[in-house]
Every structure is written in C-alpha cells, then in structure tokens.
Amino acid sequence: MKHQENKQDKRRWRWTEGTVNTDEEHVQICYGGMPDSDWERLPKIVLLSPPQEKIFTVQFLLIPTGKKENDMIREVRRELDFFLLEKKEENPWAYARYHCGTAANFYSKVHWSFFPKGWKDSQQNNEKYTKKGEDKLSVHIVPAEKGDLKAILNLIKDFERYDVEFAKRYYDVYFKKDKITEKDKVFVAKLDGKTIGVSGFCRDYFSSDYSYWLGWFVVDKEYRGKNKFAVAKRLIERVEAELRKRKIRKLFVNTEDKNARAKSFYAKNQFRTEAVLRDYYYKGEDQLILSKVLIAR
Ligand SMILES: CC(C)(COP(=O)(O)OP(=O)(O)OC[C@H]1O[C@@H](n2cnc3c(N)ncnc32)[C@H](O)[C@@H]1OP(=O)(O)O)[C@@H](O)C(=O)NCCC(=O)NCCS
C-alpha cells in the first residue's frame, strides 16, 4: 500500500483534451476585453475539470478559424501550462480556483472563472463564435442605463414598497450623472432582454473616499435561489470586481436583522457582522451592518 502511494506521488501533473461536465464544478476560460468588460460576452476558449489522478481535462470550445482564434488558443494553452503545471503548486486545482479571484486574472486578457457544482453553463460559446440563440439562456451583468429605471423600481417595489420613493430619488440623481454620484455604479442582471436583478455600490459621500456601501440589491423572486442562473452571486461578484479594480479594500452593507435570506446570502459570500443597531427600524427591529474585506492588507 505504502509502495503504491509513493508511486502515485511521483506521477506528474498534466492536462489532456476531453469533455468537461458542466454540471460539476469546473473552470471556464474566456479571452479578451478590458477589465470591466462583461466577461459573459467574451469568447469562451476552454472548460477545465478538476484533476483525476493528477490529470486535468480540458475541453476546447473555440473553433480556430483564423490567426485571431489561433492566437487566443495559444495564449490560453500557455496559461494552462503555467498555472497547472509549471508553477508546481502542491494542489494546482485549489490554485486555479484561487487564481479566478486574483487581480492578475482580472487585468489579464485570459480570464479564468470558477463555476461550482450545480451551475449549468448553458452557454458554451458566445453568439459571435457559435450558434445564435444560445445567448438568450444566459444572464448578463451590465451597467444600468436610464431605460432600466422602471424595471429597477419594480424590483425594489416588489421587495419593499416603502423603499421605492428613496430609490427613485437616488436613481434620478445617478442617471442624471450628477457629480455627487459619479463614483457610484449600478449594475443590472439581464436575461433575454428582461431585467431580473439590480445591485451596485455608492460612496459614502460625506465620509472618506474609500468607504463604499452596497446599494439596493434585489433579484426577481423567480430567479432567487437558482444556481443555474446565480443572479445574486454574479451581481455581487461584478460589484466586488469593480471595487477591487479601484483598489477599494472593504465593502459595507446594511440589512434588516430579520432578513434571514439576505443574511444567509451575505454570510456565504464572506460578509461579516460589524455592528448591530438595536431598534433601528422599530422596537425590536434591528439593523445589521456587515462588511467584506475585498483586498487584504
Ligand atoms: C438577497 C438576495 C439578492 C439573494 O439572492 P438569492 O438568489 O436569494 O441568493 P441565494 O439563493 O444564492 O442565497 C440565499 C441563501 O439563503 C438561504 N435561505 C433562503 N431562505 C432562508 C431563510 N428563510 N432563512 C435562512 N436562510 C434562507 C438559501 O438556502 C440560500 O443559501 P444556500 O445557497 O446555502 O442554500 C435575494 O434573496 C433578494 O433579492 N431578496 C430580496 C431583497 C433583499 O433582501 N435584498 C438585500 C437587502 S440588503
């Protein structure tokens, strides 16, 4: 037995071409764009499975039809070799997952994204490179535009109708591109042209330049808790990516203590409680202030 283990340890890590099961955890690598581009819209080059007996499976999605595609594939192959093999990490899969969240990945042209088990990646390549129509099945996170206002307010109304007036006041200023909100950003989640989620961040105007708060964060009821779409997760990831790009270290959010679903969501996304404001909304109705460290010191 001992002898067998030693033998296994000596095997080299490698990757081979094959089919990746996107129902299971996997990494998707896309190429191009600026750091703040919507990665969903970029050409997807490969899928990558966790290793089995030190062998990763790589599925190529992009059909090389010319120099441009060949160059993209070459760069992606180089990164696969580098991160999985040449870096000689003890656990290259854990490293690949870690790499997905690094600034280096964010600023690179080759973008690695991790998809947990249960995420059905229904769009295996974008419409430019493969079959048209598949794009409709996937959620895009895009900067909100004035035309989204009605849909945003409907989402908020459906969650907390008393918030709509405040929200309208805020978004009116935001969409007018007023100086006071120039550092804020609102994102919406779109599925087949429909706005199914909103999130964003706003600066603490009267405080420091570095204090940012999560803005209204609502996902259409129909799409809550659906791993297949992962709307909330994708919105928060987009918010965090944008803030990391701006070197913002911490994101704050306030929520009602009785909002169990939101609390679970924030907890599983590494938000921690900073403070409890007792009786903030009403007697016995507390507010929680949570925060997430985006860039460790
Ligand atoms: C908050 C919100 C954006 C999160 O999106 P979501 O799609 O519901 O998020 P997820 O399903 O990924 O995560 C919610 C978690 O809460 C859990 N949950 C659901 N109901 C719950 C309850 N009553 N008590 C405790 N946890 C609950 C879910 O099981 C899930 O955890 P899991 O993935 O480990 O199973 C969404 O629920 C929403 O729009 N809520 C209304 C608006 C809101 O409350 N916004 C936040 C205000 S600060």
The ligand as an SDF file (V2000), in Angstrom:
LIG
                    3D

 48 50  0  0  0  0  0  0  0  0999 V2000
  -30.7830   38.8930   -1.0980 C   0  0  0  0  0  0  0  0  0  0  0  0
  -30.9130   38.2680   -2.4990 C   0  0  0  0  0  0  0  0  0  0  0  0
  -30.3830   39.2490   -3.5330 C   0  0  0  0  0  0  0  0  0  0  0  0
  -30.0570   36.9840   -2.5280 C   0  0  0  0  0  0  0  0  0  0  0  0
  -30.2980   36.2920   -3.7350 O   0  0  0  0  0  0  0  0  0  0  0  0
  -30.7220   34.7470   -3.7060 P   0  0  0  0  0  0  0  0  0  0  0  0
  -30.8250   34.2610   -5.0870 O   0  0  0  0  0  0  0  0  0  0  0  0
  -31.8970   34.6120   -2.8100 O   0  0  0  0  0  0  0  0  0  0  0  0
  -29.4150   34.1430   -3.0050 O   0  0  0  0  0  0  0  0  0  0  0  0
  -29.0130   32.6390   -2.8130 P   0  0  0  0  0  0  0  0  0  0  0  0
  -30.1560   31.7080   -3.0540 O   0  0  0  0  0  0  0  0  0  0  0  0
  -27.7430   32.4340   -3.5400 O   0  0  0  0  0  0  0  0  0  0  0  0
  -28.6530   32.6340   -1.2520 O   0  0  0  0  0  0  0  0  0  0  0  0
  -29.6490   32.7360   -0.2710 C   0  0  0  0  0  0  0  0  0  0  0  0
  -29.3900   31.7210    0.8070 C   0  0  0  0  0  0  0  0  0  0  0  0
  -30.3520   31.8960    1.8350 O   0  0  0  0  0  0  0  0  0  0  0  0
  -30.9160   30.6450    2.1560 C   0  0  0  0  0  0  0  0  0  0  0  0
  -32.2690   30.9210    2.6570 N   0  0  0  0  0  0  0  0  0  0  0  0
  -33.4040   31.0220    1.9680 C   0  0  0  0  0  0  0  0  0  0  0  0
  -34.4220   31.3030    2.8010 N   0  0  0  0  0  0  0  0  0  0  0  0
  -33.8940   31.3770    4.0280 C   0  0  0  0  0  0  0  0  0  0  0  0
  -34.4300   31.6110    5.3280 C   0  0  0  0  0  0  0  0  0  0  0  0
  -35.7130   31.8670    5.4880 N   0  0  0  0  0  0  0  0  0  0  0  0
  -33.5830   31.5950    6.3750 N   0  0  0  0  0  0  0  0  0  0  0  0
  -32.2690   31.3650    6.2260 C   0  0  0  0  0  0  0  0  0  0  0  0
  -31.6930   31.1410    5.0170 N   0  0  0  0  0  0  0  0  0  0  0  0
  -32.5080   31.1410    3.9410 C   0  0  0  0  0  0  0  0  0  0  0  0
  -30.8910   29.8690    0.8830 C   0  0  0  0  0  0  0  0  0  0  0  0
  -30.9920   28.4930    1.1110 O   0  0  0  0  0  0  0  0  0  0  0  0
  -29.5370   30.2790    0.3110 C   0  0  0  0  0  0  0  0  0  0  0  0
  -28.4680   29.5650    0.9020 O   0  0  0  0  0  0  0  0  0  0  0  0
  -27.8030   28.2620    0.1720 P   0  0  0  0  0  0  0  0  0  0  0  0
  -27.3100   28.7100   -1.1690 O   0  0  0  0  0  0  0  0  0  0  0  0
  -26.7100   27.8760    1.1060 O   0  0  0  0  0  0  0  0  0  0  0  0
  -28.9190   27.2710    0.0550 O   0  0  0  0  0  0  0  0  0  0  0  0
  -32.3960   37.8800   -2.8210 C   0  0  0  0  0  0  0  0  0  0  0  0
  -32.8710   36.9310   -1.9070 O   0  0  0  0  0  0  0  0  0  0  0  0
  -33.3340   39.0690   -2.8210 C   0  0  0  0  0  0  0  0  0  0  0  0
  -33.4780   39.7490   -3.8300 O   0  0  0  0  0  0  0  0  0  0  0  0
  -34.0110   39.3020   -1.6710 N   0  0  0  0  0  0  0  0  0  0  0  0
  -34.9370   40.4300   -1.5600 C   0  0  0  0  0  0  0  0  0  0  0  0
  -34.1730   41.7270   -1.4700 C   0  0  0  0  0  0  0  0  0  0  0  0
  -33.1890   41.7480   -0.3330 C   0  0  0  0  0  0  0  0  0  0  0  0
  -33.4590   41.2150    0.7440 O   0  0  0  0  0  0  0  0  0  0  0  0
  -32.0420   42.3790   -0.5720 N   0  0  0  0  0  0  0  0  0  0  0  0
  -30.9860   42.5050    0.3870 C   0  0  0  0  0  0  0  0  0  0  0  0
  -31.2690   43.6860    1.2150 C   0  0  0  0  0  0  0  0  0  0  0  0
  -29.7910   44.2310    1.9940 S   0  0  0  0  0  0  0  0  0  0  0  0
  1  2  1  0
  2  3  1  0
  2  4  1  0
  2 36  1  0
  4  5  1  0
  5  6  1  0
  6  7  2  0
  6  8  1  0
  6  9  1  0
  9 10  1  0
 10 11  2  0
 10 12  1  0
 10 13  1  0
 13 14  1  0
 14 15  1  0
 15 16  1  0
 15 30  1  0
 16 17  1  0
 17 18  1  0
 17 28  1  0
 18 19  1  0
 18 27  1  0
 19 20  2  0
 20 21  1  0
 21 22  1  0
 21 27  2  0
 22 23  1  0
 22 24  2  0
 24 25  1  0
 25 26  2  0
 26 27  1  0
 28 29  1  0
 28 30  1  0
 30 31  1  0
 31 32  1  0
 32 33  2  0
 32 34  1  0
 32 35  1  0
 36 37  1  0
 36 38  1  0
 38 39  2  0
 38 40  1  0
 40 41  1  0
 41 42  1  0
 42 43  1  0
 43 44  2  0
 43 45  1  0
 45 46  1  0
 46 47  1  0
 47 48  1  0
M  END
$$$$
